[in-house]
Amino acid sequence: MEVPRSSIYAVAFLGAPAHFFFYFIYKYGFHLPYESLALRMIATMLCLSVLIKFRLSENLNRFFPIYWRIVIIFAAPFIFTVNLIMNNFHELWLYSEIFIVFVVMIFEQNWLMFLLDIVIGVAGAILFYLFSPDRIVLHPDFNIPLYSIVVGFSIVAGYAFSYSKWVGLKEFERKKSEEKGKALEALAGGIAHEMRNPLTQIRHTLDEILLVLPQDESDNTTIVISSKNIAMLNNRIAKAQMAVNRGLHVIEMTLGNFRKDETSDKDMICISAATATRKALEEYGYASEEERRMIHLHPAEDFIFRVEENSYMLVMYNLIVNALQILQSTHGGRIDITLLRGEKMNRILIRDNGPGIPPKILSQIFDPFFTSGKKGGTGLGLVFCQRVMHSFKGRITCESEPGAYTEFTLEFPVLDQATVNHYESSLYAAYAPALSGKKALLAGIPEAYAQLLRRQLTPLHIALDEAADGDLALELIDANRYDFVLADMSLPPSGAEKLAKSLKNRGRNIPIVAYSTSVNASTDTTRSSVSALIPMPPALPELLEAIKNSLEMVRETLKNSLAGKSVLVADDLDFNRRVIKLMLDKLGITICEASNGLEAIELLKSRHFDLLIMDMRMPVLDGFETAKRIRSTPSAWRDMPILGMSGDLDNTTLKLAIESGINDSLIKPLKLKSFLQKVSAMLKISQPIN
């Protein structure tokens, strides 16, 4: 029998002081003939002693239920019956005896054990009376048969109440178990349903690639692939990557809906709503480009809110996936996401032009396990969104008109101006080392946007020149030294891409940060000549981050900056280590490998490393414990930077990483650009600009 923690606390913190203080109350307050300080002190110590249960070893814990029975019998029926008899059946103790019957019932649900406790306690009290030197001659002056009936009825009624409560608890546990089973079934069904599409897409893509690739495997044959087929291969690989991202997104979103860890106030940060929302839209695993083009962001009324970023992104994922699934059968489907400032609450509106939700269904959409209009759902997405919004001290609501639209509203409390000012000041302070004192060229930027950029960049003392078009921009770049260029993506006469290529052909290694006013422009610049693509008007953190990353990733200097650095990679999977090695191999970095934390620590003892890149979940010794040992060991490598990696960066994992001494974290699979940016930052690289 497992003794509930609540019962142990009740006996220790209620029973112990009650026995101690009631000795003085009954003896000196009511002047009862008999009270034993010795018995009361023994009962008090026994009640307190049950707390030892939490310090017992597993072997000794097996015997605790026996000790528990002894404590209950002594502290309840035994002492109460002793006082009843020794006080010659005083009226107070007659009432107390009935009371103690109910107390024992609370701690013992089994009626046989309950009767056994009462019988042992009463029998022990009678023996105590018979052998007590203070034994008195009993003259009971109460109606014994009537009292016996009351006691008997109390036992029956109490047990009936206790039994009904026990049955209710069992029913509650059964329903809870069914709910858990339903949740697991929904989880499995949701993942299986959602993963089928991206996996099928990957399979078909690989089949198409195999059809294009020549089948001749002779070593002496030179294979020639046409430019048309190369373009097709690139297109198919891009689609496969999109499908992989979609699958990863499905896993992250589905597991996020099942997480119960609450977002605490210390987990939340101030961030631009436009920045966080754009990031969610960029990282969402779209099934196709058509899906991506359905979404239109309107960030004109950007505001600062206080959220836990990962949780907010999962809220957006849930709302987007719901809308996209509903819009599958809607011609000209569209999702508009609008940011609105308010006096007390700022709002984000997510509106689709789908078939709408009938009023009867609308009233149930935030109920657990309720789904409508889609297959394979868990019915927990909106429940998760509601829980997260409450943790942000906000709320989520929904309006819908059948046949017209559905609109979800996320409301966030307006932050006071002092908090906003502190956020912007800390942002400038964080970017000042990388950006302060730089010189930039604004190319083809309208005055309204140029005015905003001047205001945003002035606190960093960035000098700004301006050019109306690409030709004038080239002339200014030939005549002056600039650290970076901010240009309109459609910069006349040929666009920012052409300007970037012209600079490269001239040997000028200057990053181009391009902007677009398109509401759903993609910021993926993997195959682009520009260093970064930002929306206009930009949120301050987006602008500063884009410029900083562009400066850091100007690389003919990257290899020179990284050359000679030594990095230790610890991961239990050889494939993961090879991927990281491939990413860093061409940059002149010396790379050593370890398959677990213990191997990593041994390597640290034998040679110097500038950075440790480490998986957080490894056998033998995981990343968290490895980081703790590194930070707690007096050594030359005690303060080395550590970059952690994990397939699931939930709140719990991030907390463990910070507590163990891991400096920064990345989610796997790694993305080349963000990975190199993290590595560059952690190695404290100074980027010379030509």
C-alpha positions in Angstrom: 0.0 0.0 0.0 1.4 3.4 -1.0 0.7 6.1 1.6 -0.3 9.4 -0.1 2.0 12.3 0.5 -1.0 14.5 1.5 -1.9 12.0 4.3 1.7 12.0 5.6 1.7 15.9 5.7 -1.7 15.9 7.5 -0.6 13.5 10.2 2.7 15.4 10.7 1.6 19.0 10.6 -1.9 18.6 12.0 -1.8 15.5 14.3 1.5 16.4 16.0 0.6 19.9 17.2 -2.9 18.8 18.0 -1.7 16.2 20.5 0.8 18.6 22.0 -1.5 21.6 22.5 -4.7 19.7 23.4 -2.8 18.2 26.4 -2.6 21.8 27.9 -6.1 22.8 26.7 -7.9 19.7 28.3 -5.8 19.7 31.5 -5.7 23.4 32.3 -8.5 24.7 30.2 -11.2 22.1 30.8 -9.6 20.6 34.0 -10.3 17.1 33.0 -9.3 14.5 35.6 -6.9 12.6 33.4 -4.3 13.7 30.8 -1.0 12.0 30.2 1.9 14.2 29.0 4.0 11.1 28.3 1.3 9.6 26.0 0.8 12.9 24.3 4.5 13.4 23.7 4.9 9.9 22.3 1.9 10.6 19.9 3.4 13.9 18.9 6.8 12.4 18.1 5.2 9.5 16.2 3.2 11.9 14.1 6.3 13.9 13.2 8.3 10.8 12.5 6.2 9.9 9.5 8.1 12.6 7.6 11.1 10.3 7.6 9.4 8.4 4.7 10.8 10.9 2.3 14.4 10.1 3.3 14.1 6.3 3.4 15.9 4.1 0.9 13.9 2.1 -1.5 14.4 -1.1 0.6 13.3 0.5 3.8 10.3 2.2 2.2 8.7 -1.2 1.7 8.2 -1.4 5.5 6.8 2.1 5.9 3.1 1.1 5.5 3.5 -1.2 8.6 5.0 1.7 10.6 2.2 4.0 9.3 -0.5 1.6 10.7 1.3 1.7 14.1 1.3 5.5 14.2 -2.4 5.8 13.2 -3.5 3.2 15.8 -1.5 4.8 18.6 -2.2 8.4 17.8 -6.0 8.0 17.1 -8.1 5.1 18.5 -5.6 4.1 21.3 -5.1 7.5 22.9 -8.7 8.7 22.4 -10.0 5.5 24.0 -7.5 5.7 26.9 -8.7 9.3 27.6 -12.3 8.2 27.3 -12.0 5.4 29.9 -9.6 7.2 32.3 -11.9 10.3 32.3 -14.9 8.0 33.3 -16.6 8.5 29.9 -16.6 12.2 30.1 -19.0 13.8 27.6 -16.2 15.6 25.8 -14.4 12.3 25.2 -17.6 10.6 24.1 -17.9 13.1 21.3 -14.2 12.8 20.6 -14.5 9.0 20.2 -17.1 9.4 17.5 -14.9 12.0 15.8 -11.9 9.7 15.8 -13.9 7.0 14.0 -14.2 9.4 11.0 -10.6 10.4 11.2 -9.4 6.7 10.9 -11.8 6.3 8.0 -10.1 9.1 6.1 -6.7 7.4 6.3 -8.0 3.9 5.7 -10.3 3.1 2.8 -10.3 -0.7 3.3 -13.1 -1.5 5.7 -11.4 -4.6 7.1 -8.2 -2.7 7.9 -10.3 0.2 9.3 -12.1 -2.2 11.7 -8.8 -3.9 12.6 -7.2 -0.5 13.5 -10.2 0.4 15.7 -10.3 -3.0 17.4 -6.5 -3.0 18.1 -6.6 0.6 19.3 -9.6 0.1 21.7 -8.2 -3.3 22.9 -4.9 -1.6 23.6 -6.6 1.2 25.5 -8.5 -1.4 27.7 -5.3 -3.2 28.5 -3.7 0.1 29.4 -6.5 0.9 31.8 -6.4 -2.6 33.4 -2.7 -2.3 34.1 -2.6 1.4 34.9 -1.6 2.4 38.4 -4.0 5.4 38.0 -6.9 3.1 37.3 -10.2 4.5 38.6 -13.5 2.8 39.4 -15.8 3.4 36.4 -19.3 4.8 36.9 -20.6 5.5 33.4 -23.6 7.7 33.5 -24.6 7.7 29.9 -26.9 5.5 27.9 -24.5 2.8 26.7 -26.9 1.1 24.2 -27.9 4.4 22.7 -24.3 5.5 22.5 -23.4 2.2 20.9 -26.1 2.7 18.3 -24.7 6.2 17.5 -21.2 4.8 17.2 -22.3 1.9 15.1 -24.3 4.2 12.8 -21.3 6.6 12.6 -19.1 3.7 11.4 -21.6 2.5 8.8 -22.4 6.0 7.6 -18.8 7.0 7.6 -17.8 4.0 5.7 -20.6 4.5 3.2 -19.4 8.0 2.6 -15.8 6.9 2.4 -16.8 4.1 0.0 -18.7 6.5 -2.3 -15.7 8.8 -2.3 -13.4 5.9 -3.1 -15.7 4.8 -6.0 -15.8 8.4 -7.2 -12.0 8.6 -7.2 -11.8 5.3 -9.0 -14.2 6.6 -11.6 -12.2 9.8 -11.9 -9.0 7.8 -12.3 -10.7 5.6 -15.0 -11.8 8.7 -16.9 -8.4 10.2 -16.6 -6.8 7.0 -17.9 -9.2 7.0 -20.8 -8.4 10.6 -21.5 -4.7 9.8 -21.5 -5.3 6.9 -23.8 -7.4 9.1 -26.1 -4.6 11.8 -26.0 -2.0 9.2 -27.0 -4.2 7.8 -29.7 -4.8 11.3 -31.0 -1.0 12.0 -30.9 -0.2 8.9 -32.8 -3.0 9.5 -35.3 -2.1 13.1 -35.7 1.6 12.5 -36.4 0.9 9.5 -38.7 -1.7 11.5 -40.7 0.4 14.6 -41.0 3.7 12.8 -41.7 2.2 10.8 -44.6 2.2 13.7 -47.0 5.8 14.9 -46.6 7.1 11.4 -46.6 5.2 10.6 -49.8 6.5 13.8 -51.3 10.1 12.8 -50.4 9.6 9.4 -51.9 8.2 10.7 -55.2 11.0 13.3 -55.4 13.7 10.7 -55.0 12.0 8.6 -57.7 12.1 11.6 -60.0 15.7 12.3 -59.3 16.6 8.6 -60.0 14.9 8.9 -63.3 17.0 11.9 -64.3 20.3 10.5 -63.2 22.2 8.3 -65.7 22.1 4.6 -64.9 25.6 3.8 -66.4 27.8 3.0 -63.4 31.0 2.3 -65.3 34.1 3.9 -63.8 35.4 4.9 -67.2 32.3 6.7 -68.4 32.1 10.5 -68.0 28.5 11.5 -67.2 27.1 14.6 -68.7 23.9 16.1 -67.3 22.1 18.8 -69.2 21.5 22.2 -67.8 17.8 21.5 -68.0 18.2 18.4 -65.9 20.4 20.2 -63.4 17.7 22.8 -63.0 15.2 20.0 -62.5 17.4 18.3 -59.9 17.8 21.6 -58.0 14.0 22.1 -58.1 13.3 18.5 -56.8 15.9 18.8 -54.1 14.3 22.1 -52.9 10.9 20.4 -52.8 12.4 17.5 -50.8 13.9 20.0 -48.3 10.6 21.6 -48.0 9.0 18.3 -47.3 11.6 17.5 -44.6 11.0 20.9 -43.0 7.3 20.2 -43.1 7.8 16.8 -41.3 10.0 18.4 -38.6 7.4 21.1 -38.1 4.6 18.6 -37.7 6.6 16.8 -35.0 7.5 20.0 -33.2 4.0 21.3 -33.3 2.3 18.1 -32.3 4.6 17.4 -29.3 4.3 21.1 -28.3 0.5 20.6 -28.0 1.1 17.8 -25.5 3.6 19.6 -23.3 2.4 20.6 -19.9 5.3 22.7 -18.8 4.0 26.1 -18.0 5.7 29.3 -19.2 7.0 31.2 -16.2 7.5 34.9 -16.1 11.3 34.5 -16.1 11.1 32.6 -19.4 9.5 35.5 -21.2 11.4 38.2 -23.1 10.4 41.4 -24.8 10.4 41.1 -28.6 8.8 42.8 -31.6 5.5 41.2 -32.6 6.4 41.7 -36.3 9.8 40.0 -35.8 8.3 37.0 -33.9 5.5 36.6 -36.4 7.7 36.8 -39.4 10.0 34.2 -37.9 7.1 31.9 -37.4 5.9 32.3 -41.0 9.4 31.8 -42.4 10.0 28.6 -40.4 6.6 27.1 -40.9 6.8 23.9 -42.9 4.7 24.7 -45.9 3.5 21.8 -48.0 3.9 23.9 -51.2 4.7 27.4 -52.5 1.0 27.8 -53.1 0.4 27.5 -49.3 3.2 30.1 -48.7 1.6 32.6 -51.1 -1.8 32.3 -49.3 -0.4 34.1 -46.2 -0.2 37.9 -46.1 1.4 39.7 -43.1 0.4 43.3 -42.4 2.9 44.5 -39.7 2.3 48.3 -40.1 1.3 48.7 -36.4 4.2 46.7 -34.9 4.4 46.6 -31.1 6.6 45.1 -28.4 5.1 42.2 -26.4 6.4 40.0 -23.7 6.3 36.3 -24.6 8.2 33.0 -24.6 9.2 33.0 -28.3 9.1 29.2 -28.9 5.6 29.0 -27.4 4.3 31.9 -29.4 5.6 30.4 -32.6 3.8 27.1 -31.8 0.6 29.1 -31.3 1.0 30.6 -34.7 1.8 27.2 -36.2 -1.4 25.8 -34.8 -3.5 28.6 -36.2 -1.8 28.5 -39.6 -2.1 24.8 -40.0 -5.8 24.9 -39.1 -6.5 27.7 -41.6 -4.5 26.1 -44.4 -6.3 22.8 -44.0 -9.7 24.5 -44.1 -8.6 26.5 -47.2 -7.7 23.4 -49.2 -11.2 23.3 -50.7 -11.5 27.1 -51.1 -10.7 28.8 -54.4 -8.5 31.9 -53.9 -7.8 31.0 -50.3 -6.1 33.7 -48.3 -4.9 34.3 -44.7 -4.3 37.8 -43.5 -2.3 38.4 -40.4 -2.7 42.0 -39.1 -0.9 43.7 -36.1 -2.9 46.3 -34.3 -2.0 48.6 -31.4 -4.5 49.3 -28.7 -4.7 51.4 -25.5 -4.7 48.5 -23.1 -4.3 45.4 -25.3 -2.4 45.0 -28.5 -3.8 42.5 -31.0 -2.8 40.1 -33.7 -5.6 39.0 -36.1 -5.4 35.8 -38.1 -8.2 35.9 -40.6 -9.0 33.4 -43.4 -11.6 33.6 -46.1 -12.7 30.0 -45.7 -16.2 28.5 -45.2 -16.4 29.8 -41.6 -17.5 28.0 -38.5 -21.2 27.3 -37.5 -22.2 28.9 -34.1 -22.7 25.5 -32.5 -19.2 24.3 -33.4 -17.7 27.7 -32.6 -18.7 27.4 -29.0 -16.7 24.1 -28.6 -13.5 24.8 -30.5 -11.5 25.4 -27.3 -12.7 22.2 -25.7 -10.1 19.4 -25.3 -10.2 16.7 -28.1 -12.8 18.5 -30.1 -12.1 18.5 -33.8 -14.2 19.5 -36.8 -13.5 19.9 -40.5 -10.2 18.0 -40.6 -8.9 14.4 -40.4 -6.2 13.1 -38.0 -6.3 16.1 -35.6 -5.7 15.7 -31.9 -8.2 18.3 -30.8 -5.6 19.8 -28.5 -4.1 22.6 -30.7 -6.5 25.3 -29.6 -6.4 24.1 -26.0 -2.6 24.5 -26.2 -3.0 28.0 -27.7 -5.4 29.1 -25.0 -3.1 27.8 -22.2 -0.1 29.6 -23.7 -2.0 32.9 -24.2 -3.1 32.8 -20.5 0.5 32.3 -19.5 1.3 35.5 -21.5 -1.5 37.3 -19.5 -3.4 37.6 -22.7 -6.2 35.7 -24.4 -7.3 34.1 -27.6 -10.8 34.5 -29.1 -12.5 33.5 -32.3 -15.2 35.1 -34.5 -16.6 33.5 -37.6 -19.3 34.1 -40.2 -20.4 30.9 -42.0 -19.6 31.3 -45.7 -17.5 34.4 -45.2 -14.5 34.2 -42.8 -12.9 32.9 -39.6 -10.8 35.3 -37.5 -8.7 34.4 -34.4 -7.6 37.3 -32.2 -4.6 37.1 -30.0 -4.6 39.8 -27.3 -1.4 40.9 -25.4 -1.2 43.5 -22.6 0.3 46.8 -23.6 3.8 47.2 -22.0 4.6 50.5 -20.2 6.9 52.9 -22.0 9.7 52.3 -19.5 9.8 48.6 -20.4 9.8 49.4 -24.1 12.6 51.9 -23.7 14.7 49.4 -21.7 14.1 46.8 -24.4 15.4 49.1 -27.2 18.3 50.3 -25.1 19.4 46.7 -24.4 19.0 45.9 -28.1 21.3 48.7 -29.1 23.8 47.7 -26.4 23.9 44.1 -27.7 24.5 45.1 -31.3 26.8 48.1 -30.6 30.1 46.0 -30.6 29.3 44.7 -34.1 27.7 47.7 -35.7 28.8 50.9 -34.0 30.7 53.3 -36.2 30.0 51.5 -39.5 29.3 53.3 -42.8 26.4 52.3 -45.0 24.9 53.2 -48.3 21.1 53.4 -48.8 20.3 52.6 -52.4 17.0 53.3 -54.0 15.1 53.7 -50.7 12.1 56.0 -50.6 12.3 59.0 -48.2 9.6 57.6 -45.9 11.6 54.4 -45.3 14.9 56.2 -45.3 13.7 58.5 -42.5 12.8 55.4 -40.5 16.2 53.7 -41.1 18.0 56.9 -40.1 16.1 57.0 -36.8 16.8 53.3 -36.2 20.5 53.4 -37.0 21.4 56.8 -35.5 21.9 55.4 -31.9 24.6 53.2 -33.3 26.5 56.1 -34.9 26.2 54.5 -38.4 27.1 57.0 -41.1 24.7 56.9 -44.0 25.0 58.0 -47.7 22.3 57.7 -50.2 22.0 56.8 -53.9 18.8 56.9 -56.0 19.6 54.0 -58.3 22.1 51.1 -58.9 24.4 53.1 -61.2 24.9 55.9 -58.7 25.4 53.3 -56.0 28.3 51.7 -58.0 29.9 55.1 -58.5 29.7 55.9 -54.7 31.1 52.5 -53.8 34.0 53.0 -56.2 34.8 56.3 -54.6 34.1 55.5 -50.9 34.5 52.7 -48.4 31.2 51.2 -47.1 30.7 48.4 -44.7 27.3 47.4 -46.1 24.6 48.5 -48.5 20.8 48.7 -47.8 19.0 48.4 -51.1 15.5 48.1 -52.6 15.2 44.5 -54.0 13.8 46.1 -57.2 16.5 48.8 -57.3 16.6 50.5 -60.7 17.8 49.8 -63.3 18.4 46.0 -62.7 17.7 45.2 -59.0 19.7 44.5 -55.9 20.7 41.1 -57.2 22.5 42.6 -60.2 24.2 45.2 -57.9 25.5 42.4 -55.7 26.8 40.5 -58.7 28.5 43.6 -60.1 30.2 44.2 -56.7 31.4 40.6 -56.7 32.8 40.9 -60.2 34.7 44.0 -59.2 36.2 42.2 -56.2 34.3 44.3 -53.7 33.2 42.1 -50.9 30.4 44.3 -49.5 27.2 42.7 -48.2 23.9 43.8 -49.7 21.0 43.8 -47.3 17.9 44.0 -49.6 14.4 44.9 -48.6 11.0 44.1 -50.1 7.6 45.6 -49.4 5.8 42.4 -50.4 3.7 41.2 -47.5 4.7 37.6 -47.9 8.3 37.9 -49.2 10.5 35.0 -48.3 13.8 35.8 -46.6 15.5 32.7 -47.8 18.7 33.9 -49.4 20.5 30.5 -49.7 20.8 30.8 -53.5 20.7 34.6 -53.7 23.5 37.0 -54.3 22.2 39.4 -51.6 23.3 38.6 -48.0 19.8 39.1 -46.5 16.3 40.1 -47.4 14.2 42.0 -44.9 10.6 43.3 -45.2 9.9 47.0 -45.2 9.2 48.7 -42.8 11.6 46.6 -40.7 11.3 45.9 -37.0 14.3 47.1 -35.2 15.6 43.7 -34.2 15.2 42.3 -37.7 17.1 45.2 -39.2 20.0 45.0 -36.7 20.2 41.2 -36.9 20.2 41.2 -40.7 23.0 43.8 -40.8 25.1 42.0 -38.2 24.7 38.6 -39.8 25.6 40.0 -43.2 28.7 41.6 -41.9 29.8 38.4 -40.2 29.1 36.3 -43.2 31.1 38.3 -45.7 33.5 35.6 -46.6 36.5 35.7 -48.4 37.4 37.0 -44.9 35.4 34.3 -43.2 38.0 31.6 -43.9 40.8 33.9 -42.8 39.0 34.8 -39.7 38.3 31.2 -38.8 41.5 29.7 -39.9 43.6 28.2 -37.1 40.6 27.8 -34.8 40.1 24.4 -33.2 36.7 22.9 -32.5 35.7 19.8 -30.6 32.5 18.1 -31.8 30.8 15.7 -29.4 27.8 13.6 -30.7 27.0 9.9 -30.3 25.9 9.7 -34.0 28.7 9.6 -36.6 26.4 11.1 -39.2 25.8 14.2 -37.2 29.6 14.7 -36.6 30.2 14.3 -40.4 27.6 16.9 -41.2 29.2 19.4 -38.8 32.6 18.6 -40.2 31.3 19.1 -43.8 30.0 22.5 -42.8 33.3 23.7 -41.2 35.8 21.7 -43.3 36.4 24.4 -45.9 37.0 27.2 -43.4 40.4 26.2 -42.2 39.1 24.9 -38.8 40.7 22.0 -37.1 38.0 19.6 -36.0 38.3 16.8 -33.4 35.5 14.3 -32.6 34.1 12.6 -29.5 31.1 10.2 -29.3 30.1 11.2 -25.8 30.8 13.6 -22.9 33.4 11.5 -21.2 35.5 11.3 -24.4 35.1 15.1 -24.9 36.4 15.8 -21.4 39.4 13.5 -21.9 40.2 15.3 -25.2 40.0 18.7 -23.4 42.6 17.5 -20.9 45.1 16.7 -23.7 44.8 19.7 -26.0 43.4 23.2 -26.5 40.0 23.9 -28.2 38.4 27.2 -29.0 34.8 25.9 -29.0 32.9 22.8 -28.0 29.9 21.8 -30.1 28.0 19.2 -28.3 24.8 17.2 -28.5 22.7 17.5 -25.3 21.3 14.0 -25.4 24.1 11.4 -25.5 24.7 8.1 -23.8 27.4 7.5 -21.2 27.6 11.2 -20.3 25.1 13.7 -21.8 25.7 17.3 -22.8 24.2 18.8 -19.6 26.3 16.8 -17.2 29.4 17.3 -19.4 28.9 21.1 -19.3 28.5 21.0 -15.5 31.7 19.1 -15.1 33.6 21.5 -17.4 32.3 24.5 -15.6 33.0 23.1 -12.1 36.6 21.9 -12.9 39.5 24.3 -12.2 41.2 24.3 -15.6 42.3 26.3 -18.6 39.2 25.2 -20.5 36.7 25.9 -17.7 35.3 29.0 -19.5 35.4 27.8 -23.1 32.3 28.5 -25.1 29.9 25.6 -25.5 27.3 25.3 -28.3 24.6 22.8 -27.5 22.4 20.9 -30.0 19.1 19.1 -29.5 16.3 17.7 -31.6 13.8 19.4 -29.3 14.5 22.8 -27.8 11.5 23.0 -25.4 11.4 25.1 -22.3 12.7 22.3 -20.1 15.7 21.6 -22.4 16.6 25.3 -22.6 16.5 25.6 -18.8 18.7 22.6 -18.3 21.1 24.0 -20.9 21.4 27.4 -19.2 21.7 25.8 -15.7 24.4 23.4 -16.8 26.6 26.2 -18.4 25.9 25.8 -22.1 26.3 29.2 -23.7 23.9 28.9 -26.7 21.7 26.3 -28.4 20.7 25.2 -31.9 17.9 22.8 -32.9 18.8 19.8 -35.1 18.9 19.3 -38.1 21.3 22.3 -38.3 20.9 25.0 -41.0 24.2 26.0 -42.5 23.7 29.8 -42.3 22.5 30.0 -38.7 25.0 27.4 -37.7 28.0 29.4 -39.1 26.6 32.6 -37.5 26.5 30.9 -34.1 29.9 29.5 -34.5 31.3 32.9 -35.6 29.7 34.7 -32.7 30.9 32.2 -30.1 34.5 32.3 -31.4 34.3 36.1 -31.0 35.5 36.7 -34.6 36.4 40.2 -35.6 35.3 40.7 -39.2 37.6 43.0 -41.2 35.7 44.6 -44.1 37.5 45.6 -47.3 
